[in-house]
C-alpha cells in the first residue's frame, strides 16, 4: 500500500498522479475528463489515513525547513572541523585570538578572560607533560564548580591526557570505584574535598597514586595527606616545556574526558567523550537553539556532568560566549543572579524548574533578560506555569544520554516535547522507537527475529543506529567494554546492523514530536497493566504542592507483579492524606494508584538533581527496616497509617489488594 512507502516515494507518486490528470485534460482538451481525474485524485488522497498524513506534512513543513537548514549548517561545520583535524583546544585558540580580553568564565567576583583561560590551561599542560604524563593516561579530577575547573581538563587534553570528571559528592566505595574505573594515574583534588581522598587513600586502585591539591590564591594548602603536592606551587617552579607539538598532533576522535552516569541504580559508569563527540553535542545545541556569541549564559549546574560541564562549558570553548558559574544551585538566588550578571540564557536540569516554582513570587521573577532556558527534565505538567510566571520566551528541552548517539532537541517551544525528527528524515537521522517489554526493556521481535517499529501513539524504547564514520551516529561507549556492549542492540532491522539502546520509553505523535514516558526498569506491571512511574510522580507532586516525590514498584509476597509505592519529602508532616487520596483517585486509574506512601525528611538525590530509587526499592515497605511513617491505601480509596497488622496480612497473603 502507498501508506507503507516512505515519504519521498509517496510524495512523488501523488505528484505523478496530479500531473498525469492535468496532462490528460490538456491533451484531450476535455474538461469533464480533467474534472474526473482531479476528483479521482482528491478522493484517493482523502481515503484511509491520508488526510492525517497530508495534514502532518503541511503543518510541519515550515518547521522542517528551518530544522533542515540548521542541520546542514551543523553537519558542514563538523565536517570542516574534522577535515581540519580540529580539537577543543584548537577551536578555543581561535576564539582567544579573536577576543583575548573577553570574559570567558565568572563566578562571584572572580573573572577569567579567554586569554587567562588559555594561559592557565597551557601551564597545566606543560607541568604534567614535564612529569611524564602522556597521551592516553587518565587523571581523576575531584573538584566543585569554579572558574578554574574547565581550565584544568582543557590543559590536560592539550597533551592527550584524559580527565575523569569525578562527581564531587561521591565518598568511600563509590569514589574509589570511579577513580579505578577510569584507570587513573593521578588525582587532582581541591582543598575543600581533600578529606574525601583521605578516607580512601589506602584503597586498592587509589593507594600510591600521586595526589595534587588545588587551591586558589585566597586559600592555603591543607596538607592533610602525606606526600600531597601543592599544584599551583609546583606549576610556578617547574621548568616549562613546549606543548604546541602535542596540540598539533591531536585529532578529533581522541578521547578527551570521562563523564560518569549519575548512578541512580548502581555504581557510576565512565562514558567516553571524544573531541568530536563534545563538538557535536555543544555545537548541536548552539545551532539548533540559536545561542549567539554575545549571549551571557547562567550555569548553576555541576561541572562534572554532561549538562553543565559539556554542553554548558562548551558554549564558551566552542561558541565564544561568556558563562556565569555558580558553586551550588540556589532557587532563591537564581533570578537575582541572572539580573546581576545580565544573563540572556540560562540552564536547567532535573527538578530545578520545579524548585524555582516552589519559591514564593518576587519582583525579580520577571526583571531578568533571559530569552532562552535550555536543559532537560522540565515536566510537562508545570511547563506552561513555569513559562508564564517567569516570562520565558523560549524553552529548549534537550534530550540525550551522556554516552548515547540518539539525541533530540525541542527548538520549537512545543510544550512537553523532548524534541522531534522531521518527517521523512529517517535515513538522514536514523533514530526510532521499537516495541519492547516496558518492565524489562527487552525488544520485542517478530517471527523473523527483527524488531518492530512503533506507530505514532505507541510507546517504545528509543534507539539510534550506530555508524562509527559519522559524528552524529558514533558510539564511543564506556571505559568498561562490557558495559558498552550491554547498550547495543544487534540485528535490529537487518542482519548485522547495530543500534544504541537508550533505555528510555518514549512516544511520538503524527507530527514527529517525541515525549518522554519512563525509563525501562522504572515502569512496572500491576494488575496486568504497565505503570509509568514518571506519570504517577507528576500527579502526586502537583497534589502535594510540588514537593519531591519518587514512585517505584515493590514486590508483594504471593502476588504477581509489583505494587506502586511513593516516597514524598515532607519534613514538617504537612501532607493532607484526605486531599492526597482524592487527588490520586481523580487523576489515576486504580492500577496506577500507589499502594504505599512513605513520608521522608529528605530524598536521596544525585548531584544532577535526579531522584534515586534503588535504595528505596530495596527497603520496600518493611516496617522493621524503615523508621519513616508509611501509609496504606484502603479499599475505600483512603490512605491510612500502615501497621504491623497490615504488614502481617500482606506477608501471609491475606490482604485484599
KOLMAR-219987 format. One line per 3 residues: number of its first residue (from 1); their letters; for each residue x, y negated, z negated of C-alpha. Coordinates in pm, 1 decimal, m for minus. Layout:
<rs>
NUM) A) X:Y:Z; ... $
</rs>
This chain:
<rs>
1) XXX) 0.0:0.0:0.0; 101.3:m358.5:60.6; 92.9:m436.7:m312.4 $
4) XXX) 366.7:m183.5:m374.2; 606.8:m359.1:m138.6; 846.1:m621.0:m269.8 $
7) XXX) 756.2:m989.3:m235.3; 976.2:m1050.4:67.6; 813.5:m774.0:273.7 $
10) XXX) 465.4:m869.7:156.6; 504.9:m1235.2:244.1; 649.2:m1152.7:587.6 $
13) XXX) 355.6:m919.2:652.8; 99.9:m1182.1:554.2; 273.5:m1441.4:769.1 $
16) XXX) 276.4:m1198.5:1059.9; m98.1:m1131.3:1032.1; m182.5:m1501.8:1024.7 $
19) XXX) 43.2:m1589.9:1320.5; m95.2:m1296.5:1520.5; m450.4:m1422.0:1465.1 $
22) XXX) m357.9:m1771.2:1579.4; m169.6:m1637.8:1883.7; m460.5:m1414.3:1993.1 $
25) XXX) m707.0:m1701.7:1960.0; m487.0:m1940.0:2160.0; m409.3:m1678.6:2425.5 $
28) XXX) m774.4:m1594.0:2485.8; m893.7:m1949.5:2424.9; m1177.5:m1786.7:2236.8 $
31) XXX) m1293.5:m1948.5:1913.8; m1509.3:m1652.5:1799.0; m1209.6:m1419.2:1820.6 $
34) XXX) m988.8:m1674.4:1639.9; m1250.9:m1714.0:1368.7; m1295.2:m1337.8:1336.0 $
37) XXX) m920.7:m1280.3:1298.7; m893.3:m1564.9:1043.1; m1188.2:m1432.8:839.9 $
40) XXX) m1041.9:m1083.2:850.8; m710.3:m1211.2:723.4; m875.8:m1405.0:439.1 $
43) XXX) m1090.0:m1104.4:345.9; m776.1:m891.4:331.4; m594.2:m1143.8:113.9 $
46) XXX) m883.6:m1168.3:m131.0; m922.6:m794.3:m199.3; m772.7:m595.0:m484.5 $
49) XXX) m511.5:m777.4:m689.5; m402.5:m1004.7:m406.7; m576.0:m1321.0:m538.9 $
52) XXX) m383.7:m1279.1:m864.4; m57.2:m1232.1:m676.4; m119.5:m1529.6:m447.0 $
55) XXX) m210.3:m1744.6:m747.2; 113.0:m1646.3:m922.5; 323.8:m1728.3:m616.7 $
58) XXX) 159.0:m2067.9:m566.4; 173.1:m2169.2:m934.3; 535.2:m2065.2:m986.7 $
61) XXX) 670.7:m2193.5:m654.7; 795.6:m2534.0:m787.6; 940.3:m2365.6:m1099.2 $
64) XXX) 1119.5:m2100.0:m898.9; 1265.8:m2352.6:m653.7; 1406.6:m2558.0:m943.4 $
67) XXX) 1546.9:m2243.5:m1101.2; 1695.0:m2122.6:m773.9; 1887.7:m2449.5:m732.9 $
70) XXX) 2024.8:m2424.4:m1087.7; 2105.1:m2056.8:m1041.8; 2300.9:m2125.2:m724.8 $
73) XXX) 2494.9:m2405.4:m897.4; 2579.6:m2176.0:m1188.1; 2697.3:m1892.6:m965.5 $
76) XXX) 2903.1:m2120.9:m742.0; 3074.8:m2274.1:m1044.3; 3153.7:m1934.4:m1193.8 $
79) XXX) 3274.3:m1806.3:m858.0; 3505.3:m2104.5:m812.5; 3642.4:m2075.2:m1166.0 $
82) XXX) 3705.4:m1703.6:m1124.4; 3887.2:m1754.2:m793.2; 4093.7:m2032.1:m950.8 $
85) XXX) 4167.6:m1795.7:m1242.8; 4023.7:m2045.7:m1486.8; 4007.0:m1958.8:m1856.2 $
88) XXX) 3864.1:m2151.2:m2150.4; 4197.5:m2324.3:m2230.4; 4244.4:m2423.8:m1865.1 $
91) XXX) 3894.2:m2571.6:m1830.7; 3928.3:m2754.7:m2161.8; 4257.7:m2911.4:m2049.2 $
94) XXX) 4072.8:m3064.0:m1754.3; 3842.7:m3245.8:m1996.5; 4137.3:m3353.6:m2211.1 $
97) XXX) 4294.4:m3518.7:m1907.1; 3958.9:m3677.7:m1817.6; 3885.4:m3836.2:m2157.2 $
100) XXX) 4153.9:m3763.4:m2420.4; 4018.1:m4013.9:m2674.8; 3655.6:m3899.7:m2664.7 $
103) XXX) 3528.0:m3736.6:m2985.7; 3504.7:m3360.4:m2946.4; 3406.6:m3243.4:m3296.5 $
106) XXX) 3299.4:m3430.3:m3605.7; 3182.5:m3321.3:m3949.1; 3103.0:m3559.0:m4233.8 $
109) XXX) 3359.3:m3837.5:m4189.4; 3618.8:m3625.9:m4007.6; 3660.7:m3653.8:m3631.1 $
112) XXX) 3879.1:m3476.3:m3376.8; 3925.5:m3615.4:m3026.9; 3972.7:m3393.7:m2723.1 $
115) XXX) 4346.2:m3469.2:m2735.2; 4368.3:m3383.6:m3106.0; 4192.1:m3050.6:m3046.3 $
118) XXX) 4439.0:m2978.6:m2765.4; 4738.6:m3070.9:m2981.4; 4630.8:m2861.9:m3282.3 $
121) XXX) 4547.2:m2560.1:m3067.4; 4888.0:m2589.0:m2895.9; 5060.2:m2589.5:m3235.4 $
124) XXX) 4864.6:m2279.6:m3341.2; 4961.2:m2105.1:m3016.4; 5328.0:m2200.0:m3044.2 $
127) XXX) 5356.4:m2088.0:m3406.9; 5201.6:m1744.3:m3361.5; 5398.7:m1683.1:m3044.2 $
130) XXX) 5717.2:m1761.8:m3239.4; 5607.8:m1492.8:m3488.9; 5591.9:m1237.0:m3206.2 $
133) XXX) 5215.1:m1213.0:m3176.2; 5140.4:m1129.0:m2815.1; 4863.1:m1073.7:m2563.4 $
136) XXX) 4619.7:m803.7:m2680.0; 4689.1:m845.5:m3052.6; 4399.3:m936.2:m3280.5 $
139) XXX) 4393.2:m1179.5:m3572.1; 4094.3:m1196.2:m3808.5; 3963.2:m1545.6:m3885.7 $
142) XXX) 3768.1:m1586.8:m4212.0; 3659.0:m1947.6:m4234.7; 3347.2:m2157.0:m4286.4 $
145) XXX) 3230.8:m2415.3:m4034.5; 3478.4:m2702.0:m3995.8; 3627.2:m2908.5:m3713.2 $
148) XXX) 3948.6:m2702.8:m3704.6; 3766.9:m2372.2:m3660.3; 3742.7:m2379.6:m3277.3 $
151) XXX) 4099.1:m2514.6:m3255.3; 4238.4:m2201.3:m3420.3; 4081.3:m1941.5:m3191.1 $
154) XXX) 4134.3:m2167.2:m2887.4; 4504.4:m2184.2:m2974.7; 4534.8:m1808.6:m3021.4 $
157) XXX) 4360.6:m1749.1:m2687.2; 4630.0:m1955.8:m2516.2; 4883.7:m1679.6:m2586.0 $
160) XXX) 4634.7:m1397.8:m2520.6; 4569.5:m1316.0:m2886.6; 4209.9:m1211.6:m2958.3 $
163) XXX) 4042.9:m1372.3:m3258.6; 3795.6:m1166.7:m3462.5; 3541.4:m1421.5:m3585.2 $
166) XXX) 3452.9:m1276.9:m3924.8; 3124.0:m1362.8:m4094.8; 3227.3:m1589.2:m4385.4 $
169) XXX) 2954.6:m1437.5:m4605.1; 3096.9:m1084.6:m4595.9; 3256.3:m928.8:m4900.9 $
172) XXX) 3402.5:m595.5:m5018.8; 3345.7:m291.1:m4791.9; 3170.5:m481.4:m4512.2 $
175) XXX) 3454.5:m733.6:m4493.1; 3713.0:m457.6:m4484.5; 3518.7:m277.3:m4213.2 $
178) XXX) 3500.6:m588.8:m3993.8; 3875.3:m651.7:m4020.3; 3955.6:m286.5:m3942.5 $
181) XXX) 3702.3:m257.9:m3657.7; 3895.3:m518.2:m3458.6; 4232.6:m355.5:m3534.1 $
184) XXX) 4351.7:m687.2:m3679.3; 4725.0:m751.1:m3709.2; 4689.4:m1051.2:m3944.7 $
187) XXX) 4432.3:m1260.8:m4129.7; 4375.9:m1636.1:m4131.4; 4163.8:m1742.3:m4429.1 $
190) XXX) 4063.9:m2083.5:m4558.0; 4134.7:m2178.1:m4919.4; 3768.2:m2160.5:m5026.4 $
193) XXX) 3745.5:m1794.0:m4921.5; 4079.8:m1664.2:m5047.4; 3907.0:m1472.4:m5330.6 $
196) XXX) 3720.7:m1259.6:m5074.7; 4055.1:m1140.5:m4932.8; 4198.5:m1096.1:m5282.1 $
199) XXX) 3919.2:m845.6:m5356.5; 4014.8:m620.0:m5063.2; 4390.7:m673.9:m5035.2 $
202) XXX) 4462.2:m312.9:m5132.4; 4206.4:m154.5:m4894.7; 4319.3:64.7:m4608.3 $
205) XXX) 4339.7:m141.9:m4292.3; 4399.5:m462.7:m4488.3; 4691.3:m370.5:m4711.2 $
208) XXX) 5018.8:m506.2:m4576.8; 4864.3:m745.0:m4320.8; 5019.8:m1094.5:m4306.3 $
211) XXX) 4779.3:m1347.2:m4458.8; 4782.2:m1713.0:m4351.7; 4596.3:m1958.7:m4572.6 $
214) XXX) 4444.7:m2265.0:m4406.8; 4353.5:m2591.0:m4580.1; 4324.2:m2948.3:m4462.6 $
217) XXX) 4531.1:m3243.7:m4580.1; 4290.7:m3320.8:m4865.9; 4337.9:m2977.5:m5022.0 $
220) XXX) 4617.4:m2778.7:m5173.1; 4700.9:m2417.6:m5108.6; 4559.2:m2191.7:m5380.4 $
223) XXX) 4848.7:m1942.4:m5350.3; 4640.3:m1679.9:m5532.2; 4776.1:m1398.4:m5318.1 $
226) XXX) 5136.8:m1294.9:m5338.0; 5308.6:m1334.0:m5002.7; 5036.9:m1558.5:m4857.2 $
229) XXX) 5171.8:m1812.7:m4609.9; 5054.9:m2174.6:m4602.3; 4963.1:m2205.0:m4233.5 $
232) XXX) 4991.8:m2584.9:m4199.6; 5329.4:m2591.7:m4374.6; 5451.4:m2306.9:m4156.6 $
235) XXX) 5339.1:m2488.4:m3841.8; 5518.2:m2808.9:m3940.9; 5856.5:m2643.8:m3991.7 $
238) XXX) 5857.3:m2381.3:m3716.5; 6067.4:m2409.8:m3401.9; 5824.7:m2491.6:m3120.3 $
241) XXX) 5816.0:m2257.4:m2820.8; 5671.5:m2305.3:m2472.1; 5318.3:m2168.6:m2420.8 $
244) XXX) 5245.3:m2303.8:m2071.7; 5355.1:m1983.1:m1902.7; 5118.0:m1780.4:m2123.8 $
247) XXX) 4827.7:m2008.6:m2032.9; 4913.9:m1989.8:m1663.9; 4917.9:m1607.3:m1670.1 $
250) XXX) 4578.3:m1576.2:m1837.4; 4282.6:m1464.3:m1624.3; 3902.7:m1491.5:m1664.6 $
253) XXX) 3849.8:m1127.0:m1763.2; 4097.7:m1139.6:m2052.1; 3946.7:m1068.7:m2391.9 $
256) XXX) 3918.9:m1387.4:m2596.0; 3724.0:m1331.4:m2917.9; 3528.4:m1063.4:m3100.3 $
259) XXX) 3186.3:m1176.4:m3222.2; 3006.6:m945.7:m3460.4; 2647.2:m830.2:m3454.5 $
262) XXX) 2453.8:m959.4:m3753.5; 2442.8:m626.0:m3931.8; 2070.9:m626.5:m4017.7 $
265) XXX) 2059.8:m245.1:m4007.5; 2414.1:m131.2:m4082.7; 2778.8:m226.7:m4050.9 $
268) XXX) 2858.1:m509.5:m3805.2; 2996.0:m416.4:m3462.7; 3261.6:m625.8:m3288.2 $
271) XXX) 3131.8:m735.3:m2946.6; 3396.3:m810.4:m2684.2; 3378.1:m1163.1:m2541.8 $
274) XXX) 3596.2:m1229.2:m2239.4; 3669.8:m1574.2:m2098.4; 3428.5:m1502.6:m1813.0 $
277) XXX) 3150.2:m1388.4:m2044.7; 3196.9:m1700.8:m2257.4; 3187.4:m1923.4:m1949.7 $
280) XXX) 2873.4:m1756.6:m1814.2; 2679.6:m1793.2:m2140.7; 2779.6:m2154.3:m2206.5 $
283) XXX) 2758.5:m2280.4:m1850.4; 2428.2:m2097.0:m1805.3; 2266.1:m2278.2:m2097.5 $
286) XXX) 2415.1:m2611.4:m1988.5; 2299.4:m2572.9:m1627.6; 1952.1:m2433.6:m1696.2 $
289) XXX) 1865.5:m2678.7:m1975.5; 2030.0:m2986.8:m1825.5; 2279.9:m3070.4:m2100.5 $
292) XXX) 2491.1:m3371.0:m1994.3; 2845.2:m3471.0:m2086.9; 2713.6:m3785.7:m2259.6 $
295) XXX) 2496.3:m3581.5:m2498.4; 2577.5:m3552.1:m2868.3; 2487.0:m3202.9:m2992.4 $
298) XXX) 2393.8:m3130.7:m3355.1; 2512.9:m2785.2:m3460.5; 2418.0:m2670.7:m3814.2 $
301) XXX) 2482.5:m2304.3:m3728.6; 2769.8:m2078.4:m3839.4; 3065.0:m2091.4:m3600.7 $
304) XXX) 3143.1:m1720.4:m3632.4; 2833.5:m1622.0:m3432.9; 2713.6:m1649.3:m3074.1 $
307) XXX) 2468.8:m1938.5:m3103.6; 2688.0:m2182.7:m3294.0; 3036.6:m2060.2:m3213.2 $
310) XXX) 2998.3:m1966.9:m2848.2; 2701.5:m2141.6:m2687.2; 2730.0:m2442.9:m2918.7 $
313) XXX) 3106.6:m2492.4:m2922.3; 3115.1:m2400.8:m2553.7; 2925.0:m2716.8:m2462.9 $
316) XXX) 3230.0:m2909.1:m2588.8; 3503.3:m2691.3:m2437.7; 3335.8:m2630.2:m2100.6 $
319) XXX) 3098.3:m2925.1:m2059.5; 3277.8:m3212.4:m2233.3; 3004.7:m3309.4:m2480.9 $
322) XXX) 3052.1:m3432.3:m2839.0; 2942.6:m3198.2:m3119.6; 2842.4:m3266.0:m3478.9 $
325) XXX) 2917.5:m2968.7:m3705.9; 2752.4:m2915.2:m4042.0; 2916.2:m2694.7:m4302.9 $
328) XXX) 2584.6:m2539.9:m4403.6; 2231.6:m2580.5:m4271.4; 2010.2:m2811.4:m4478.6 $
331) XXX) 1642.8:m2854.4:m4392.1; 1618.6:m3185.5:m4580.4; 1927.7:m3331.4:m4409.7 $
334) XXX) 1860.3:m3205.9:m4056.4; 1680.7:m3513.0:m3917.7; 1876.9:m3771.8:m4121.6 $
337) XXX) 2196.7:m3619.8:m3979.3; 2059.7:m3638.0:m3624.0; 1978.0:m4005.6:m3680.0 $
340) XXX) 2313.0:m4085.6:m3845.2; 2523.5:m3934.5:m3566.2; 2290.5:m4047.0:m3283.0 $
343) XXX) 2240.3:m3690.4:m3161.7; 2041.2:m3623.9:m2846.2; 2043.9:m3242.0:m2853.4 $
346) XXX) 2011.5:m3003.9:m3149.5; 2043.2:m2630.1:m3202.1; 1827.0:m2388.9:m3398.6 $
349) XXX) 1819.5:m2015.2:m3465.4; 1608.7:m1763.2:m3652.5; 1391.0:m1915.8:m3920.5 $
352) XXX) 1538.5:m2270.1:m3907.7; 1235.0:m2426.7:m3738.0; 1002.4:m2279.6:m3999.2 $
355) XXX) 1224.1:m2417.1:m4276.6; 1206.7:m2762.4:m4116.9; 827.6:m2743.5:m4107.3 $
358) XXX) 813.7:m2647.2:m4474.2; 979.9:m2976.4:m4579.4; 724.9:m3248.3:m4672.1 $
361) XXX) 675.0:m3503.9:m4396.6; 903.5:m3809.5:m4386.1; 950.3:m4107.4:m4150.6 $
364) XXX) 1278.9:m3951.0:m4032.9; 1075.8:m3669.8:m3872.7; 1032.2:m3884.9:m3561.0 $
367) XXX) 1300.6:m4155.1:m3596.1; 1561.5:m3946.0:m3415.8; 1660.6:m3942.4:m3046.6 $
370) XXX) 1653.5:m3565.6:m2996.1; 1528.8:m3491.8:m2643.7; 1612.8:m3119.0:m2643.1 $
373) XXX) 1633.9:m2844.4:m2904.2; 1768.2:m2509.4:m2792.8; 1825.7:m2174.3:m2958.7 $
376) XXX) 1627.6:m1858.3:m3023.7; 1372.6:m1735.1:m3272.5; 1110.1:m2012.7:m3262.6 $
379) XXX) 791.2:m1826.3:m3345.0; 502.6:m1883.0:m3101.3; 264.7:m1934.7:m3396.1 $
382) XXX) 444.5:m2252.4:m3509.2; 579.1:m2374.0:m3172.5; 302.0:m2632.6:m3097.4 $
385) XXX) 302.1:m2756.9:m3457.5; 682.1:m2797.8:m3455.9; 691.1:m2987.9:m3126.4 $
388) XXX) 402.9:m3213.3:m3229.3; 525.8:m3301.2:m3577.5; 885.1:m3376.7:m3479.0 $
391) XXX) 810.0:m3519.8:m3133.3; 1048.7:m3292.1:m2941.4; 1014.2:m3341.2:m2561.7 $
394) XXX) 1173.6:m3009.0:m2467.8; 1234.5:m2671.7:m2633.1; 1491.2:m2445.2:m2467.6 $
397) XXX) 1437.7:m2093.9:m2600.2; 1740.3:m1880.9:m2511.0; 1726.7:m1502.0:m2520.6 $
400) XXX) 2016.9:m1258.5:m2512.4; 2233.5:m1047.5:m2739.0; 2597.9:m1128.2:m2802.8 $
403) XXX) 2723.3:m827.9:m2610.3; 2442.7:m781.8:m2357.7; 2414.4:m866.0:m1989.1 $
406) XXX) 2039.1:m929.4:m1986.2; 1982.7:m1293.5:m2071.0; 1686.4:m1525.5:m2024.9 $
409) XXX) 1623.4:m1898.2:m2068.3; 1290.5:m2076.3:m2105.6; 1365.0:m2411.5:m1943.0 $
412) XXX) 1000.7:m2484.6:m1858.7; 854.6:m2557.0:m2205.5; 628.7:m2251.9:m2178.7 $
415) XXX) 503.7:m2204.2:m2535.0; 607.7:m1870.5:m2683.2; 812.0:m1751.8:m2384.8 $
418) XXX) 1175.0:m1649.0:m2431.9; 1246.2:m1701.0:m2063.8; 1139.4:m1596.1:m1717.9 $
421) XXX) 1262.5:m1437.0:m1398.4; 1144.7:m1598.3:m1071.6; 900.3:m1383.1:m877.7 $
424) XXX) 1077.1:m1176.3:m616.8; 1422.7:m1220.3:m774.7; 1461.6:m860.0:m887.3 $
427) XXX) 1764.5:m793.5:m666.8; 1935.6:m1123.4:m744.5; 1890.6:m1082.6:m1119.7 $
430) XXX) 1828.6:m711.1:m1189.2; 1655.1:m707.9:m1526.8; 1322.4:m544.1:m1607.0 $
433) XXX) 1107.2:m370.3:m1865.3; 1078.6:6.9:m1878.5; 832.4:217.0:m2072.0 $
436) XXX) 965.4:360.5:m2396.6; 867.8:510.3:m2727.8; 838.3:186.7:m2926.4 $
439) XXX) 923.8:355.8:m3255.5; 1248.8:515.4:m3134.4; 1335.8:303.3:m2831.0 $
442) XXX) 1390.3:612.2:m2616.3; 1299.5:552.8:m2248.9; 1004.3:747.8:m2112.1 $
445) XXX) 1088.2:923.3:m1784.5; 870.7:1056.6:m1504.0; 866.1:1407.8:m1360.3 $
448) XXX) 1179.3:1324.4:m1158.6; 1371.0:1216.4:m1465.8; 1358.7:846.1:m1375.6 $
451) XXX) 1249.1:556.0:m1594.0; 912.9:386.6:m1536.0; 883.3:12.0:m1476.8 $
454) XXX) 625.6:m173.2:m1684.7; 349.0:m373.3:m1521.3; 252.7:m721.6:m1644.9 $
457) XXX) 94.6:m688.8:m1987.7; 263.2:m356.4:m2066.6; 526.2:m368.5:m2343.9 $
460) XXX) 861.2:m209.5:m2271.8; 1229.2:m216.7:m2359.6; 1428.5:m486.9:m2179.6 $
463) XXX) 1723.5:m362.4:m1972.8; 1978.8:m518.2:m1738.1; 2169.6:m347.2:m1457.0 $
466) XXX) 2543.5:m321.1:m1518.3; 2768.5:m442.7:m1238.5; 3131.7:m496.0:m1350.8 $
469) XXX) 3205.3:m704.8:m1040.2; 2957.7:m980.2:m1132.1; 2984.3:m1214.0:m1431.7 $
472) XXX) 2604.5:m1210.1:m1455.6; 2577.6:m834.0:m1489.8; 2900.5:m713.6:m1650.3 $
475) XXX) 2900.5:m538.1:m1988.1; 3219.0:m553.0:m2196.0; 3067.9:m369.9:m2491.1 $
478) XXX) 3221.3:m343.6:m2836.3; 3568.6:m284.4:m2972.4; 3435.1:62.9:m3059.2 $
481) XXX) 3388.5:250.6:m2729.2; 3144.3:500.0:m2879.6; 2919.9:216.3:m2993.9 $
484) XXX) 2935.4:71.9:m2640.3; 2822.7:399.0:m2482.6; 2512.7:410.1:m2702.7 $
487) XXX) 2389.6:85.2:m2547.4; 2399.0:216.7:m2190.1; 2111.2:399.4:m2019.6 $
490) XXX) 2212.4:601.4:m1714.2; 2025.8:738.9:m1411.4; 1750.2:484.7:m1465.8 $
493) XXX) 1602.0:442.9:m1117.1; 1850.9:646.4:m918.5; 2134.1:883.4:m990.1 $
496) XXX) 2449.9:713.5:m1111.4; 2308.8:370.3:m1197.4; 2363.2:223.7:m1544.8 $
499) XXX) 2169.4:m36.5:m1742.9; 2232.6:m216.7:m2072.1; 1963.5:m135.4:m2327.2 $
502) XXX) 1880.0:m448.3:m2527.8; 1678.2:m257.2:m2785.0; 1410.8:m527.5:m2769.1 $
505) XXX) 1046.8:m466.8:m2685.7; 920.5:m744.5:m2458.8; 612.2:m802.8:m2249.2 $
508) XXX) 579.5:m1005.7:m1929.3; 288.6:m1183.4:m1764.1; 195.7:m1220.6:m1396.5 $
511) XXX) 395.5:m1545.8:m1373.8; 720.7:m1374.1:m1469.8; 743.5:m1513.3:m1824.6 $
514) XXX) 879.0:m1279.2:m2091.6; 758.0:m1271.8:m2452.3; 926.9:m1107.6:m2749.1 $
517) XXX) 725.1:m832.0:m2915.9; 961.8:m648.6:m3150.1; 1289.0:m465.0:m3194.2 $
520) XXX) 1285.2:m91.5:m3126.9; 1303.7:71.4:m3466.3; 1116.5:m219.8:m3624.6 $
523) XXX) 799.1:m101.0:m3457.9; 641.2:190.6:m3643.9; 336.8:414.3:m3598.3 $
526) XXX) 49.4:420.4:m3846.2; m287.8:585.2:m3792.9; m185.1:673.4:m3438.8 $
529) XXX) m113.4:310.9:m3343.5; 210.4:120.2:m3286.9; 255.0:m170.3:m3527.7 $
532) XXX) 479.2:m461.4:m3420.1; 635.5:m598.9:m3736.7; 700.4:m943.9:m3588.1 $
535) XXX) 327.8:m997.6:m3523.9; 235.0:m898.2:m3880.3; 513.2:m1117.7:m4022.1 $
538) XXX) 383.0:m1419.8:m3831.9; 28.8:m1373.9:m3966.6; 136.2:m1329.9:m4329.8 $
541) XXX) 385.7:m1616.7:m4312.4; 113.3:m1852.5:m4192.3; m128.8:m1737.9:m4463.8 $
544) XXX) 122.4:m1790.1:m4745.9; 245.2:m2128.9:m4626.8; 546.9:m2039.8:m4410.1 $
547) XXX) 725.3:m1853.9:m4690.3; 992.2:m1597.2:m4596.0; 825.1:m1268.3:m4509.9 $
550) XXX) 955.4:m940.9:m4369.3; 747.3:m638.7:m4267.8; 874.1:m282.7:m4231.2 $
553) XXX) 748.4:75.1:m4226.1; 781.4:306.9:m4527.0; 732.5:681.2:m4535.0 $
556) XXX) 435.5:822.7:m4726.3; 453.0:1181.5:m4859.7; 218.9:1426.7:m4683.0 $
559) XXX) 118.5:1163.0:m4424.8; 225.6:1131.5:m4061.9; 383.2:802.4:m3954.1 $
562) XXX) 486.0:506.7:m4168.6; 272.6:264.8:m4365.2; 331.5:m107.5:m4346.3 $
565) XXX) 498.4:m289.3:m4633.7; 550.1:m665.0:m4657.6; 808.1:m839.3:m4875.5 $
568) XXX) 727.3:m1205.0:m4948.7; 955.0:m1459.9:m5113.6; 756.5:m1619.1:m5397.1 $
571) XXX) 983.9:m1702.3:m5692.9; 708.9:m1901.0:m5865.4; 447.4:m1628.4:m5802.9 $
574) XXX) 200.1:m1868.2:m5642.7; 65.3:m1630.8:m5377.4; m313.9:m1613.8:m5393.6 $
577) XXX) m386.2:m1247.3:m5322.8; m753.6:m1304.8:m5259.9; m666.1:m1558.4:m4991.9 $
580) XXX) m394.7:m1327.2:m4856.1; m642.5:m1037.9:m4838.5; m896.2:m1248.6:m4648.9 $
583) XXX) m630.1:m1385.3:m4410.9; m494.6:m1041.6:m4328.2; m841.8:m888.9:m4277.4 $
586) XXX) m937.8:m1173.2:m4049.1; m624.8:m1158.5:m3832.7; m504.6:m797.6:m3818.9 $
589) XXX) m669.4:m468.7:m3720.7; m693.8:m206.8:m4001.3; m391.4:m6.1:m3885.6 $
592) XXX) m164.8:m316.6:m3886.3; m252.7:m434.0:m4237.9; 36.6:m366.5:m4478.4 $
595) XXX) m47.5:m106.7:m4740.4; 200.5:m261.9:m4984.7; 310.1:m617.8:m5062.4 $
598) XXX) 628.0:m683.1:m5260.1; 690.4:m1021.9:m5421.7; 1057.8:m1120.7:m5438.8 $
601) XXX) 1253.0:m1416.7:m5583.1; 1480.9:m1426.5:m5276.6; 1519.2:m1243.8:m4946.9 $
604) XXX) 1831.5:m1066.6:m4821.4; 1929.0:m1257.7:m4507.7; 2211.4:m1262.5:m4255.5 $
607) XXX) 2430.0:m1568.2:m4203.4; 2234.6:m1640.5:m3885.5; 1902.2:m1674.6:m4065.3 $
610) XXX) 1765.2:m1330.3:m3980.6; 1579.8:m1133.5:m4246.3; 1735.8:m798.5:m4343.4 $
613) XXX) 1512.7:m492.9:m4352.7; 1727.9:m186.4:m4400.1; 1781.6:m215.0:m4776.5 $
616) XXX) 1414.0:m289.8:m4832.3; 1311.8:12.6:m4627.3; 1534.3:240.3:m4834.4 $
619) XXX) 1383.8:111.2:m5160.0; 1031.0:157.7:m5028.4; 759.7:129.8:m5294.5 $
622) XXX) 932.6:331.6:m5568.7; 842.7:160.5:m5895.9; 1132.8:338.6:m6066.1 $
625) XXX) 1383.2:155.3:m5842.4; 1209.7:m178.3:m5794.2; 1160.4:m438.4:m6065.0 $
628) XXX) 969.0:m677.5:m5838.2; 587.0:m670.4:m5859.4; 417.8:m465.2:m5587.1 $
631) XXX) 56.2:m493.6:m5474.6; m152.3:m222.5:m5311.2; m429.7:m251.4:m5050.7 $
634) XXX) m752.7:m104.9:m5184.6; m1031.8:49.4:m4980.9; m1225.2:m275.9:m5022.3 $
637) XXX) m950.0:m469.3:m4840.2; m823.3:m645.5:m5155.4; m462.9:m633.9:m5278.0 $
640) XXX) m421.8:m537.1:m5643.6; m119.6:m459.1:m5857.4; 42.3:m125.6:m5774.1 $
643) XXX) 60.1:101.9:m6078.2; 226.1:425.7:m6186.1; m111.8:594.3:m6142.6 $
646) XXX) m126.6:477.0:m5779.3; 229.6:598.0:m5719.3; 148.4:938.5:m5866.1 $
649) XXX) m162.2:974.1:m5648.6; 35.1:888.2:m5332.7; 320.5:1126.3:m5415.4 $
652) XXX) 74.7:1410.3:m5479.2; m117.8:1339.7:m5160.3; m438.0:1249.3:m5345.8 $
655) XXX) m460.0:883.3:m5246.4; m715.7:768.8:m4989.0; m507.3:590.8:m4724.8 $
</rs>
